[in-house]
Amino acid sequence: MIYSSAKEWREAARKKVLFFGMSGLGKTYVSNVLRDSGDWFHYSIDYRIGTRYMGEYIADNAKAQAMKVPFLRDLLLSDSIYIGSNITFENLTPVAAYLGKPGDPALGGLELSEYRRRQEQFRMAEVHALLDTEYFIDRAERLYQYPHFICDTGGSICEWVDPNDPRDQVLSELSRQTLMIWLKGDEEHTAELIRRFDKAPKPMSYQPEFLTQVWEDYLDEHGCQPAQVDPDAFVRWTYARALAHRQPRYQAMAENWGVSINAKDMHDVRDASDFDELIERTLETRPNRA
């Protein structure tokens, strides 16, 4: 780790951290708190994915839908209108809408092969965005003179890495550049995340092997064909399984590449001073590892 002790953290002229964990546990909340202090640059992986690596996919998909409407088709073909996404740190809906959900087309679902194609596009985009971290660390200081840096990752980071491989490309690079911090939820957090998701199911990205397994299990359990799958019902059914799948992967990332902090403790952070103190306490109590 780039800061192996509370003393090293306290004396660091430049503090660089990366947050990982399930969406909804406070990664972006704390990133915003630090950014608002004026000394921290906030690098959002999801925003980078949507603007740099998937922007054309998202816009082209919107154009394909517009081409089905004769009135809009004529305007597009004559270059009379422009279609693009309006992605912001607070609104990443265009990325989720492009990812979509598999199942019955009449219910807005995607055929599984198309769904897998978009999942692979997202995987590649996220890996590239994560590996862009070093560039943005340099950019934050050189261009904007920010002394400190936050990398705010998406919940799916654990799907594309092997936390038990000391040569993993993505984790090796990220741990060389930042202090990797797992925002760890408890059973209460898990129950709340499931409750929220059940109320408003959203597209997710899955490791290919995991997707294959849950898709087959869902079809078997519900006795239906792929084209009969209710997209919202599938992602609801899958969500708790995805949480259970990701938990040990996050834990291994924290144990082998960084530290873990209880999401409740992180939620108590109100300013940069609170955050510094929390990281110091975490490093002081972290077990020494050979």
URGIVEN-V261279 format. One record per backbone hydrogen bond with DSSP energy under -0.5 kcal/mol. NH is the residue of the N-H (numbers start at 1). CO is the residue of the C=O. If there is no record, write none. Layout:
# URGIVEN-V261279
NH/CO, NH/CO
This chain:
# URGIVEN-V261279
9/5, 10/6, 11/7, 12/8, 12/9, 16/14, 17/149, 18/179, 19/151, 20/181, 25/22, 30/26, 31/27, 32/28, 33/29, 34/30, 35/31, 36/32, 37/33, 37/34, 38/35, 39/34, 40/34, 41/148, 43/41, 43/150, 44/42, 45/43, 45/152, 46/152, 48/44, 49/45, 50/46, 51/47, 52/48, 53/48, 53/49, 54/49, 58/54, 59/55, 60/56, 61/57, 62/58, 63/59, 64/60, 65/61, 66/62, 67/63, 68/65, 69/66, 70/68, 73/69, 74/70, 75/71, 76/72, 77/73, 78/74, 79/76, 80/75, 81/75, 88/91, 95/92, 96/92, 97/93, 98/94, 99/95, 100/96, 103/110, 104/229, 107/104, 108/105, 109/104, 110/101, 114/111, 115/111, 116/112, 117/113, 118/114, 119/115, 120/116, 121/117, 122/118, 123/119, 124/120, 125/121, 126/122, 127/123, 128/124, 129/125, 130/126, 131/127, 132/128, 133/130, 136/132, 137/133, 138/134, 139/135, 140/136, 141/137, 142/138, 143/139, 144/139, 145/141, 146/140, 148/39, 149/15, 150/41, 151/17, 152/43, 152/150, 153/19, 153/151, 157/154, 158/155, 159/156, 160/156, 160/157, 163/161, 165/162, 166/164, 168/165, 172/168, 173/169, 174/170, 175/171, 176/172, 177/173, 178/174, 179/16, 180/178, 180/257, 181/18, 182/180, 182/259, 183/20, 183/181, 184/182, 184/261, 185/183, 190/186, 191/187, 192/188, 193/189, 194/190, 195/191, 196/192, 197/193, 198/194, 199/195, 200/196, 211/207, 212/208, 213/209, 214/210, 215/211, 216/212, 217/213, 218/214, 219/215, 220/216, 221/217, 222/218, 223/219, 224/219, 228/225, 229/226, 231/229, 234/230, 235/231, 236/232, 237/233, 238/234, 239/235, 240/236, 242/238, 243/239, 244/240, 245/241, 246/242, 247/243, 248/244, 250/246, 251/247, 252/248, 253/249, 254/250, 255/251, 256/252, 257/253, 258/254, 259/180, 261/182, 263/184, 266/262, 267/263, 268/264, 268/265, 269/266, 275/271, 276/272, 277/273, 278/274, 279/275, 280/276, 281/277, 282/278, 283/279, 284/280, 285/281, 286/282
